[in-house]
Amino acid sequence: MSQISELKPIGSQNISQILQETVEMTRQILQCDRVIIYGAKDLPNPQAIAESVAQDRPSVLGQKIPAPFLTESYLEMYCYGMSLTIDDIHTAELQPREIAILENLDIERVAIAPIHLQEKLLAFLVAYQYPPSQPWEINTASILAERANAVELALGKIVNENTNLKELEMLASSFNLAAKEQLFAEIQSEIYLQQQQPGILQTIVEKLRSLLECDRVLILGLNGAHNDGAIAESVAVGWQSILASESGSTLAYLEEDRHGKVRAWGDTSQKDPPTWYSQQLAAFEVQAEIVAPIAHEGKLLGLAIAHQCSSTRHWQEREIYWIASIANLIGIMLDKPQTLKGNDKPVKSVSVSAHSVSAQQFARIIQKLRQSLKPKEILQAGVTEVHHILKCDRALVYALNHNSYGKIVAESVSAGWTKANGRVIQDPCFEARYLAKYRDGRVRAWNDIYQAGMTNCHIEQLEQLEVKANLVVPIINQGRLFGLLVAQQCSSTRQWAEAEIFWLTQVANQIGFALDNAQTFNGSP
């Protein structure tokens, strides 16, 4: 184990990166199985807002975990800055119920240090060991306290000394948002990496309910009729399971849900649906709901549904986008990638294996996108990663305005090909129908631009950049089409693989979220 004198300060200036760097560094120093940062909100069931975990252990990021050592009886010592190490949960002063909670999580040893900011308890840095394991070393508490102090110093550089309580609460909220964005990325990654695995839909609904912090999430499978069966569900304790009910196999939905638009009702009592639908909502105590279509090429395959039963709810745009994006990915998973192709001829395939980008690699890509709160740096990080992973000749971001003028605002290009960064383009061939489809999350994949049925003027635009194959996915920022993330092959035509299309879509989603986060932090509209 490293000595305290060897500990390094945290160099990041982004909250999400500070937290992630802390848990990874701490787990490496302590050589333990898992390190989590919990927010100090909602004790004794705090949310895991950052995590580093051994590869053979499931992630709990974003979940609310019962924490017996974060109960009221321990809070006073944490408020005074004291750390805690437990070598054996069975010899600690815990109730049988609390021991059972830790045993269910396979936890044998725990070490905890509080994180303060301006004398306010903000979070906890917690290390875990699983059996069989060695007792904590004598300096574990000191090392953990040093790491917690490093977090405080790093956050102190971000938060002004005159920060008031309200601003500290906003910082705590940003902790929560960082964890949620990380959990959303994890759901995407699991769909990407485990789409053929049994039980993947159940995993999705469970994590989606954790992400939305709602009372019920279910996936409704459709066969074209107005009612069909619930095929996966996660429901909070105390609320009725639709999947297990008699009507679960014939759940009805509205005609408007067939048309590809997300429906978000914050208060179902203020709506005027058909009587049969009102009765269905009442039967399952639904007070607020989001319904997102699971579709492919205009065919409705199912619905992803979130319910709030305990109260009405104002659904945030970010939450609506999360469930809509997951529904879109489920559609891709259940069918072929959602692409707009011309008459493509078979050409040489240069593919990225569906498993070549691991969950940890994907998480590292996300972290690179979040290392800066400057949009220009976020976009450049994105194209650099795309260029490297896809091994294409050029990756770029094409930002759009309301007149369909566009500007290339970020680029990573191989030596020998024309540099396009900064070019302003007005493309008369950029038909309104494609803009609408990009706004809906659609993708265009051209294996050979000369065999794709493009107009001459569109081909001429691409020829100026020596493009022979083009892959285009939308970047959605705060619910609006920001621009396009584009991968281009100039040396030859290219058969874009399904995994490549899917992966590029995920990167574009993460760029959009990183831009959202930057705008939120900087106070931009």
N, C-alpha and C positions, 0 to 999 in steps of 0.2 A: 504494500500500500504506500502511496506517495506521502511525503511529509508535507506539513503545512507550508513550509518555506518554498516548496516547489509549485504551489498553487498559482495559477495564472489569472489575471483579471479578465473580465468579460469585455470584449472589444466591440460588440455589436451596439447599434443605436436604434434598433427596432425592437419593440416589445416582444413580438412573437419570437424573433430570433434570440433575444436575450434569454427567454424562458427555455427554448429548445437547447441552446448551447449549454445552459446550466445543467439540465438533467443529463445530457449526454456526457459532459465533463465529470459530473459527480459520480455517475455509474462507473465510468472508467477509473476514477481515482479509488473508489470504494470496492471496485470489482464485485458488485452485487448484482442481483437478478433484475431489479426494477427500481427506477427512481421516478417519482411523480411530483409535480407541483400542483397542489390543490388551492383553489381560491378559498378565502376565509368566509365566503358567503354560504348560507344554507347548511351550516354545521348542525348535527354531526354527520350529515350526508353531503360532503362537499363535492364539487365537480373537479375532475382531473383536467387541468388546463394545459399541461405539457407532460410528456412522458418519454422515457427511454427504457426499452425493455428487451430482454434476451429474445433471440429469434424464435425459440421454441415456446414462447409464451404469448397468449392472445393479448391484444391491446385493449386497454380500458379508457383510452383517451376520449374525453367528452362525456363520459358517464359519471353519474353521481354514485359514489362508493361509500357504504357505511364505514365510518372510521372511529372505532372505539377510543382511540387515544387522542381524538380531537373533540371530545365531549366537554361539557361545561366544567367538570371537575379538574381538567387539565389547563383550561384557558388562562387562568391567572399566571401560571408559571411561564406560558408562552408570551403573555403580555409583558413580562419582565425580561424577555429575551432568552430564556433558558431553553436548552435543547434536551432531548430525551432519547435514550437508547434502551431497547428491550431485547434481551438475548433469547428469551423463551416466553412466548405469549402465555404459556400454561402456568408460569410462575408469577406472572403479573397479577395485579389486583383487578381482575376482570370478572364480570358476571358470566355464567355459562353461555348465555345468549350471545354475548360479545365474543367469547372465545370461538363459538360456532361460526360466527360471521367471518372471522379471520381464517379459520380452518377451511371454510368453503372456498376462500380465495387462495388456499394453499400457502398461507403466510406463516413463517416460523419466527422471524426476527424483524424488528421495526426500529428505525431511527428517524427522528423528527427534529427539524429546526424551523422556527418561525421566521417569516419575512415581514419586516416593518417598512413603512414609508411615512416619514414625518410623524412618528410616534403612533401611527395607526397600523393595527394588525391587518396585513393585506393578503397573505398567503402562507402556505407551509411547504417546505421542501422535505420530502419523505422518501426514505430508502427502505427497500424490502429485500429480505433473503427468504428463499424457499428451502424446505428440507430436501436432502441433508445439507447442512451448511455449518461453517465455523462461526464461533461467537464473534461479535463485533470487536475490532481492535480497540485498544484503550483510547486512541485519539480520534475515534469515529465522530463523536459529538463535536469535537473542536473543528474537524474538517468540514462537517456539515454546516456548522455555524459560520465558518469562513465563506463557504459557498453562498449561504443565504445573505451574508453581508455583501458579497460581491454583486448579488442581484440588486440589493438595496442601493449600492453605489451606482450601478449602471442605470437603474430607473431614476435615480436622483438627477442624472445628467439630462434626462428627458423632461422630468417634471420640475418646474420652477419652484424655488424655495417658498414662494408666496402662494403656492397652490392651496386652495381652500378645500373644505370637506367635500363639496359638490364635485370638484374636479378630481379628487381622489376616487370618488365613487365612479366617475366616468372612466378612470384608469382601470378600476376593478372590472367595469363592464367591458373594457377593451380586452382584458384578460379572458373573459368569458367568450368574447367574439373570436379571439385568436384560437381558442380551443374548439369552438364550433366550426370554424373554417378548416381546421386540421381534421376534425371528425368528418366533415363533408368530403375532404380530399381522400380520407381513408375509405369511405363508402365507394367513391369512384374507383379507387385503386382495387378494392375487393371485387367489384363488378368486372373490372378489366382483367384481373388475374385469375378469378375463380368463377367465371361465368358458366363453366360447364360442371361445376361442383354441385352435388345434391345439397339441398337446403339453402342455396344462395338467396332465394327470395325471402326466406325467414330471417336470415342474417340482415338483409336490407331493411326489412320493416322494423326490426328491433333497433338497429342503429339510427334509422331515420326518426323513430319516435324519441330516441335520446337526443338527437340533433334538434328537433323541433320542440322538445319538452312538452309534448301534448299527451292526451289521455289514450289515444288509439291511433294506430296506423294500420291500414290494410291494403292489400292488392286484390282488386276485383278482376277476375278473368271473364272475358266476353267472347261470345261466338256470333255477334251480330244482332242478338235479340236485346230487348230492353232490360232483361234481368238475367243474371248469371251468378256464379258462385264466388265467394271469397276464397282465395287460394293461399293467402298468407296473412298473418295478423300478429300485431304486438299490442297488448292492452295493459294499462296500468291496473294495479290492484284496486278492487272495489268497483270496477266497471264491467259490464257484461261483455262477454266475448261474442262477437258476431259470427266468427268462424264455427264456434261450437253450438250456435243456436239453430233452431229448426229453419229459420228463414235465411240462414247464412248461405245456403245453396241457391237461393232465388232472390238475391238482393237487387232491388230496382235502382235505376238511375234516370236522370233527366235527359230529354231530347237534346238540350243544349250541350250536354257533356260529350255528345258524339262528334262535335265539330272542331275538335283540336285546340280548344282554348281552355286555359286554367280558370276555374271558378273558385273564388274565395269569399265565403260568407262569414262575417265577424259575429253576426247575431242572427241565428236562423229564425227567431221569432219575428224579425222585422222584414222577412221575405214572404213572398206569397206563392209558394210552389203548389202543385196539385195536392189535393187532400191526401192521397195515398203516400206521397213523399213526406208530407208533414207527419203523418202517422209513423212512418218508418224512422224518421229522425227522433220522434218522441219515444219510440219503443227502445231506442238505444241511448236515450238521454243526451243527444247531440245538441250542443248550444252554438257551436261554431265549427266550420269545416272548410277544408280545401280539397278540391277534386282536380287532379291533373291527368290528362290523357296519356296512355301508353300506346303509341301509334308508330306505324312504319309506312311510309309512302302513301299516306292518306287512309290506310286501313287501321281502324281502331282495334287494338289487341286487348286492352284492359284499362283500368283506372287505378291510379295511386291516390289514396284518400287519407287525409289526416282529420281527426276529430278532437275537439275540446268539449268535454262533458261537464267539467266542474264549474265552468263559467263561460260567458261570452269572451271574445278575444279579438283584439286588433291584430290581424296578420300583417307582419312587416313584409316589405317588398323582397327583402333578402330571403325570408322564409319561403315565400311563394316561389322564388327563383330556385331555391334549393330543391323543393319537392318536384318542380317542373323539370329540372335538370336530371334528377334521379329517374323520373318517369321516362324521360327521353332516352337515358342510357339503358333502362330496362327494355325499351323498344328495340334498341340496337342489339342488345343481348339476345332477345327472343327471335330476332330476324337478322337479315343481313345489314351491314352498315347503311345508314341513311344517306345515300349519295345521289347526285344528279349527274349522270354520265351520258356521254355521247355514244357513238357507235365505236367502241374501243376494240381494237384488234389485239390479240394476244402478243405481248411483248415480254422482254426479259424482266423477271421479277427480282427486285432488290428489297427484301422484306426485313422487318423487325419482328422477331418472334413474339408471340403474345405473352411470353414469359421472360423476355429478355430484359424488360424493365421491371425490377422487383419492387415490392411495396416500399422498401427502404430507399431505393434509388428514386422512386417517384416522390417520396417525402422530401428527399434532398433537393430535388428540382423545385418543389414548392417552397422550401426554405430559401433557395436562391432568389426566387421571385419576391420573397418578403424581406430580403435583407435591406431593401431601400424603401423609403416613402416618396421617392421621386419617380413620377410616371416614366420619364425618359429612361431611367436606369432599369425599371421593371421590364419595359418593353425590350430593351437590349439584352437583358438576361434571358428573356423568353426566346428570342430568335437565336441566341448563341447556343442554348440547349437543344433547340430543334435541329439546327444545322449539324450539331455534333451527334445527336442520337440517331437521326434519320439518315445521316451521311448523304445529304442532298447537296446540290451545288449552291443553292441560295435559300435562305429563310428571311422573311420580311414581315413587317406589320404595315398594313395599308389602312390608314385612318380615313374615315369618311365624314363628310359634312352633309347638311340637309339637301344640298343641291347635287349630290352624287359626285362632287369633286372629291378627289382623294389625294393624299400625300403619303409617301413612303417615309415613315417616321423612325423606323429601326430596321437594321439589316445586318446579316452575317453572311458573307459570300466567300466562296473558295477563290483562290488565286487564279487569275486568267479570265475571269468573267466580269462583265460590266458591273460597276457599282451603281446602285440605284437609289441609295439613301438620299432623302431630301427632294426627290422628284415630285412635282405636282402633276396629277393626271386627271383630265376630264374625259371620262370614257363614255361616249354616246352609245356604246354597245352594252352598257351596264343596265339591262332592262329592269323596270320596276318590279317585275315578277320575281326576279332573283333577289332583289333587296328584301322583299317581303319574306322570301323563304329563308334568307340568311337570318333575318330577325327571329324566325321561328326555330333557329338552331340547325338548319339544314347545311349540308356539306357538298362541295363540288369536287369531284376527282376526275381529272383528265389524264389518261395514260399517254395519249398522243394528241396534241392540240390540232393536228391536221386531220384527224379521224373523229373529231368530237362534234362536228356539225356547227362550229363557231362561224360567226360572220367574219368577213374579210378584215374589217376594221379592228375587230377584237384580236385576230391573229397577228395583225400588224403591231398592235400594242405589245404583245408578248414577244414578237420577233426582235423588237428593239432591245430586249433583255436576254436574247438568245434562248428563250424558254421552249422546251420541247414537251415537258410534262408538268402539270400544275395540280396542286392539292390545296384547297381553300376551305378554311373553317372560320366561323364568325367569332368575334370577341364581343361578349355582352357585358356592358358596364352599367350598373344600377338600372337594370331592366331595359336598357337601350342598346342599339347596335353601335358599338364604338368604332369597329373596323374589322379587318380581316387578317387572320394569321395564315401566311402562305408559305408552302414548301415548293421549291421549283427544282426540276432537273433540266440542266442545259446541255449536258454532254450526250444525252440520248433520250429516247422515250423510256417510260418507266411504268411498270405495273404496280400501282399503289396497293399494298397489302391491306387487308381488313384491320390487322393489328395497328398498322401505321395510321390509318384513318382514325381509328378509335383513340389511339394515344394522342394524336395531334389535337383532337377535340378536347381531351382532358387538359392539355396544356393551355389551350385557349380559354377554357373555363377558369383555370387558376390565374391566368393573366387578368381576366376580368375581375376576379375577387381581390387580387393584389391591388388593382387600380381602385376598387371600392374602398379597400382598407386605407389606402393612401389619402383618398379624398376625405374619408371620415376623420382621419387623424389630423389632416391639415385644415379641416373646416371648410373644404370646398363644397359647392352645391352638387 
